């Protein structure tokens, strides 16, 4: 990722997952905390993620952050873009 972690702010977070973004939502970091994995999303991946996240939030407004982010991680395929943190 081409941005310092200090430039990201939390959008949503739970016990298992955390979603961070730049202020303009051009870059996202989707973290699976239990496995220390992060999907860094920029460009087309970030644009697709932004749409997928908005759709889920609209369809399931009562879902907590972990439910929404787990759905994106597993069913949305963003886990395939993840790497081990610290590498």
Backbone as a printed PyTorch tensor [residue, N CA C, xyz], in Angstrom:
tensor([[[  0.8520,  -1.1650,   0.0000],
         [  0.0000,   0.0000,   0.0000],
         [  0.8940,   1.2220,   0.0000]],

        [[  0.5040,   2.2210,  -0.7560],
         [  1.3470,   3.3920,  -0.9350],
         [  0.9990,   4.5360,   0.0130]],

        [[  0.3920,   4.2350,   1.1480],
         [  0.0200,   5.2620,   2.1100],
         [  0.3750,   4.7770,   3.5110]],

        [[  0.7700,   5.6980,   4.3600],
         [  1.1340,   5.3470,   5.7330],
         [ -0.1250,   4.9690,   6.5090]],

        [[ -0.0300,   3.9300,   7.3460],
         [ -1.1860,   3.5340,   8.1520],
         [ -1.7640,   4.6810,   8.9880]],

        [[ -0.9410,   5.6310,   9.3640],
         [ -1.4220,   6.7540,  10.1710],
         [ -2.3720,   7.6600,   9.3840]],

        [[ -2.4140,   7.5300,   8.0650],
         [ -3.2990,   8.3420,   7.2330],
         [ -4.6650,   7.6960,   7.0220]],

        [[ -4.8500,   6.5150,   7.6020],
         [ -6.1240,   5.8090,   7.4940],
         [ -6.9530,   6.0430,   8.7540]],

        [[ -8.2530,   6.1010,   8.5900],
         [ -9.1340,   6.2220,   9.7450],
         [-10.1410,   5.0710,   9.7190]],

        [[-10.6360,   4.7020,  10.9040],
         [-11.5500,   3.5730,  11.0110],
         [-12.9420,   3.9640,  10.5350]],

        [[-13.4900,   3.1130,   9.6900],
         [-14.8630,   3.2630,   9.2230],
         [-15.7860,   2.3540,  10.0290]],

        [[-15.3260,   1.1140,  10.2340],
         [-16.1230,   0.1320,  10.9660],
         [-15.1750,  -0.8500,  11.6330]],

        [[-15.5800,  -1.3560,  12.7670],
         [-14.7370,  -2.3210,  13.4510],
         [-15.5260,  -3.1660,  14.4200]],

        [[-15.0850,  -4.3890,  14.5590],
         [-15.6890,  -5.3250,  15.5060],
         [-14.5920,  -6.1190,  16.1770]],

        [[-14.9470,  -7.2380,  16.7710],
         [-13.9670,  -8.0800,  17.4420],
         [-13.0510,  -8.8080,  16.4670]],

        [[-13.5670,  -9.1160,  15.2710],
         [-12.8150,  -9.9150,  14.3110],
         [-12.3060,  -9.1320,  13.1000]],

        [[-13.0500,  -8.1190,  12.6790],
         [-12.7170,  -7.3860,  11.4610],
         [-12.6380,  -5.8940,  11.7330]],

        [[-11.9140,  -5.2040,  10.8440],
         [-11.7790,  -3.7600,  10.9330],
         [-11.6500,  -3.2100,   9.5180]],

        [[-12.3260,  -2.1020,   9.2550],
         [-12.2470,  -1.4440,   7.9580],
         [-11.6950,  -0.0460,   8.1500]],

        [[-10.6000,   0.2390,   7.4470],
         [ -9.9450,   1.5440,   7.4950],
         [ -9.9710,   2.1470,   6.1000]],

        [[ -9.8980,   3.4850,   6.0360],
         [ -9.9380,   4.1610,   4.7470],
         [ -9.2170,   5.4910,   4.8210]],

        [[ -8.8040,   5.9680,   3.6540],
         [ -8.3180,   7.3360,   3.5510],
         [ -9.5310,   8.2570,   3.6400]],

        [[ -9.3270,   9.5290,   3.9600],
         [-10.4700,  10.4530,   4.0590],
         [-11.3170,  10.5310,   2.7890]],

        [[-10.7110,  10.3630,   1.6200],
         [-11.4650,  10.4270,   0.3640],
         [-11.9830,   9.0660,  -0.1100]],

        [[-11.7950,   8.0320,   0.7060],
         [-12.2420,   6.6670,   0.3990],
         [-11.6540,   6.1180,  -0.8930]],

        [[-10.4470,   6.5450,  -1.2300],
         [ -9.7920,   6.0250,  -2.4310],
         [ -8.9580,   4.7830,  -2.1340]],

        [[ -8.6450,   4.5690,  -0.8670],
         [ -7.8670,   3.4060,  -0.4320],
         [ -8.5290,   2.8270,   0.8100]],

        [[ -8.6570,   1.4970,   0.8350],
         [ -9.2280,   0.8010,   1.9890],
         [ -8.2450,  -0.2490,   2.4840]],

        [[ -8.3380,  -0.5360,   3.7680],
         [ -7.6350,  -1.6610,   4.3690],
         [ -8.6790,  -2.4580,   5.1320]],

        [[ -8.9470,  -3.6680,   4.6740],
         [ -9.8860,  -4.5710,   5.3230],
         [ -9.0590,  -5.5900,   6.0990]],

        [[ -9.1600,  -5.5370,   7.4190],
         [ -8.3440,  -6.3970,   8.2830],
         [ -9.1700,  -7.5180,   8.8920]],

        [[ -8.6120,  -8.7280,   8.8530],
         [ -9.1490,  -9.8650,   9.6020],
         [ -8.2050, -10.0320,  10.7830]],

        [[ -8.6000,  -9.4900,  11.9120],
         [ -7.7250,  -9.3900,  13.0770],
         [ -7.2860, -10.7450,  13.6280]],

        [[ -8.1790, -11.7320,  13.6130],
         [ -7.8630, -13.0250,  14.2110],
         [ -6.7060, -13.7390,  13.5080]],

        [[ -6.5360, -13.4810,  12.2300],
         [ -5.4640, -14.1270,  11.4650],
         [ -4.3730, -13.1520,  11.0450]],

        [[ -4.4540, -11.8940,  11.5160],
         [ -3.4690, -10.8620,  11.1750],
         [ -3.2790, -10.7350,   9.6590]],

        [[ -4.4140, -10.6840,   8.9580],
         [ -4.4030, -10.5570,   7.5080],
         [ -5.0780,  -9.2410,   7.1340]],

        [[ -4.5500,  -8.5970,   6.0880],
         [ -5.1370,  -7.3440,   5.5990],
         [ -5.2140,  -7.3550,   4.0800]],

        [[ -6.3700,  -6.9600,   3.5770],
         [ -6.5450,  -6.7460,   2.1380],
         [ -6.4160,  -5.2450,   1.9040]],

        [[ -5.3960,  -4.8470,   1.1390],
         [ -5.1610,  -3.4400,   0.7940],
         [ -5.8150,  -3.1910,  -0.5590]],

        [[ -6.7540,  -2.2760,  -0.5830],
         [ -7.5710,  -2.0700,  -1.7760],
         [ -7.3840,  -0.6610,  -2.3150]],

        [[ -6.9200,  -0.5890,  -3.5520],
         [ -6.7110,   0.6920,  -4.2290],
         [ -7.2590,   0.5820,  -5.6480]],

        [[ -7.4600,   1.7170,  -6.2970],
         [ -7.8770,   1.7330,  -7.6960],
         [ -9.1950,   1.0260,  -7.9260]],

        [[ -9.2260,   0.1350,  -8.9130],
         [-10.4520,  -0.5830,  -9.2620],
         [-10.9520,  -1.4560,  -8.1190]],

        [[-10.0180,  -2.0500,  -7.3670],
         [-10.4240,  -2.8780,  -6.2190],
         [-11.1380,  -2.0280,  -5.1740]],

        [[-10.6400,  -0.8390,  -4.9150],
         [-11.2690,   0.0610,  -3.9410],
         [-12.6390,   0.5160,  -4.4360]],

        [[-12.7500,   0.8070,  -5.7060],
         [-14.0370,   1.2390,  -6.2640],
         [-15.0730,   0.1290,  -6.1440]],

        [[-14.6780,  -1.0950,  -6.4570],
         [-15.5960,  -2.2390,  -6.3420],
         [-15.9680,  -2.4670,  -4.8850]],

        [[-14.9790,  -2.3830,  -3.9940],
         [-15.2490,  -2.5840,  -2.5740],
         [-16.2270,  -1.5290,  -2.0520]],

        [[-16.0190,  -0.2840,  -2.4230],
         [-16.8950,   0.8060,  -1.9750],
         [-18.3480,   0.4990,  -2.3570]],

        [[-18.5570,   0.0190,  -3.5740],
         [-19.9030,  -0.3370,  -4.0360],
         [-20.4560,  -1.5380,  -3.2730]],

        [[-19.6450,  -2.5810,  -3.1270],
         [-20.0810,  -3.7830,  -2.4180],
         [-20.4470,  -3.4630,  -0.9690]],

        [[-19.6360,  -2.6480,  -0.3170],
         [-19.8770,  -2.2740,   1.0800],
         [-21.1800,  -1.4780,   1.1960]],

        [[-21.3920,  -0.5250,   0.3090],
         [-22.6090,   0.2950,   0.3350],
         [-23.8550,  -0.5670,   0.1130]],

        [[-23.7770,  -1.5150,  -0.8020],
         [-24.9120,  -2.3970,  -1.0790],
         [-25.2560,  -3.2280,   0.1520]],

        [[-24.2570,  -3.8300,   0.7840],
         [-24.5170,  -4.6400,   1.9770],
         [-25.0910,  -3.8060,   3.1110]],

        [[-24.5550,  -2.6110,   3.3010],
         [-25.0580,  -1.7330,   4.3750],
         [-26.5120,  -1.3540,   4.1170]],

        [[-26.8590,  -1.1820,   2.8420],
         [-28.2330,  -0.8370,   2.4980],
         [-29.1710,  -2.0330,   2.6650]],

        [[-28.7180,  -3.2090,   2.2460],
         [-29.5470,  -4.4100,   2.3150],
         [-29.7230,  -4.9200,   3.7390]],

        [[-28.6870,  -4.7610,   4.5670],
         [-28.6990,  -5.3140,   5.9220],
         [-28.2710,  -4.2480,   6.9310]],

        [[-29.0610,  -3.2140,   7.1170],
         [-28.6570,  -2.1060,   7.9860],
         [-28.4790,  -2.4930,   9.4570]],

        [[-29.0980,  -3.5700,   9.8890],
         [-28.9860,  -3.9850,  11.2900],
         [-27.7340,  -4.8170,  11.5720]],

        [[-27.0390,  -5.2530,  10.5190],
         [-25.8390,  -6.0580,  10.7230],
         [-24.7740,  -5.2420,  11.4480]],

        [[-24.0850,  -5.8970,  12.3360],
         [-22.9410,  -5.2910,  13.0120],
         [-21.7400,  -5.3310,  12.0640]],

        [[-20.7030,  -4.5890,  12.4140],
         [-19.5190,  -4.4770,  11.5490],
         [-18.9270,  -5.8460,  11.2090]],

        [[-18.7830,  -6.7220,  12.2050],
         [-18.1850,  -8.0350,  11.9330],
         [-19.0000,  -8.8350,  10.9190]],

        [[-20.3260,  -8.7500,  10.9830],
         [-21.1660,  -9.4870,  10.0240],
         [-20.9550,  -8.9570,   8.6030]],

        [[-20.9920,  -7.6590,   8.4610],
         [-20.8350,  -7.0530,   7.1400],
         [-19.4480,  -7.3230,   6.5720]],

        [[-18.4160,  -7.0930,   7.3800],
         [-17.0430,  -7.2550,   6.8920],
         [-16.7020,  -8.7160,   6.6450]],

        [[-17.2470,  -9.6310,   7.4490],
         [-17.0210, -11.0590,   7.2150],
         [-17.6500, -11.4910,   5.8940]],

        [[-18.8320, -10.9670,   5.6030],
         [-19.4930, -11.2740,   4.3270],
         [-18.6280, -10.8230,   3.1510]],

        [[-18.0820,  -9.6240,   3.2500],
         [-17.2160,  -9.1170,   2.1780],
         [-15.9250,  -9.9180,   2.0900]],

        [[-15.3640, -10.2760,   3.2200],
         [-14.1100, -11.0310,   3.2740],
         [-14.2880, -12.3990,   2.6200]],

        [[-15.3490, -13.1030,   3.0280],
         [-15.5630, -14.4740,   2.5530],
         [-16.2830, -14.5380,   1.2060]],

        [[-17.4840, -14.0130,   1.1650],
         [-18.3080, -14.1260,  -0.0370],
         [-17.9400, -13.0980,  -1.1030]],

        [[-17.4250, -11.9580,  -0.6880],
         [-17.0350, -10.9220,  -1.6390],
         [-15.6990, -11.2000,  -2.2920]],

        [[-14.9480, -12.1450,  -1.7380],
         [-13.6790, -12.5410,  -2.3300],
         [-12.4850, -11.6700,  -1.9540]],

        [[-12.6580, -10.7670,  -1.0140],
         [-11.5530,  -9.8720,  -0.6710],
         [-10.4490, -10.5770,   0.1100]],

        [[-10.7340, -11.7310,   0.6610],
         [ -9.6830, -12.4910,   1.3460],
         [ -8.5790, -12.8940,   0.3740]],

        [[ -8.9140, -13.0490,  -0.9010],
         [ -7.9160, -13.4190,  -1.9130],
         [ -6.8960, -12.3090,  -2.1440]],

        [[ -7.2670, -11.0950,  -1.7780],
         [ -6.3570,  -9.9520,  -1.9650],
         [ -5.5380,  -9.6570,  -0.7120]],

        [[ -5.7260, -10.4480,   0.3220],
         [ -5.0780, -10.1880,   1.6070],
         [ -3.6800, -10.7810,   1.6840]],

        [[ -2.9070, -10.1620,   2.5570],
         [ -1.5660, -10.6800,   2.8680],
         [ -1.3670, -10.5960,   4.3710]],

        [[ -0.4120, -11.3740,   4.8340],
         [ -0.0920, -11.3990,   6.2640],
         [  0.4320, -10.0280,   6.6700]],

        [[ -0.0350,  -9.5120,   7.7870],
         [  0.4280,  -8.2110,   8.2640],
         [  1.8990,  -8.2870,   8.6490]],

        [[  2.6240,  -7.2220,   8.3830],
         [  4.0430,  -7.1820,   8.7330],
         [  4.9590,  -7.7240,   7.6620]],

        [[  4.4010,  -8.0860,   6.5130],
         [  5.2390,  -8.6180,   5.4060],
         [  5.2610,  -7.6500,   4.2830]]])
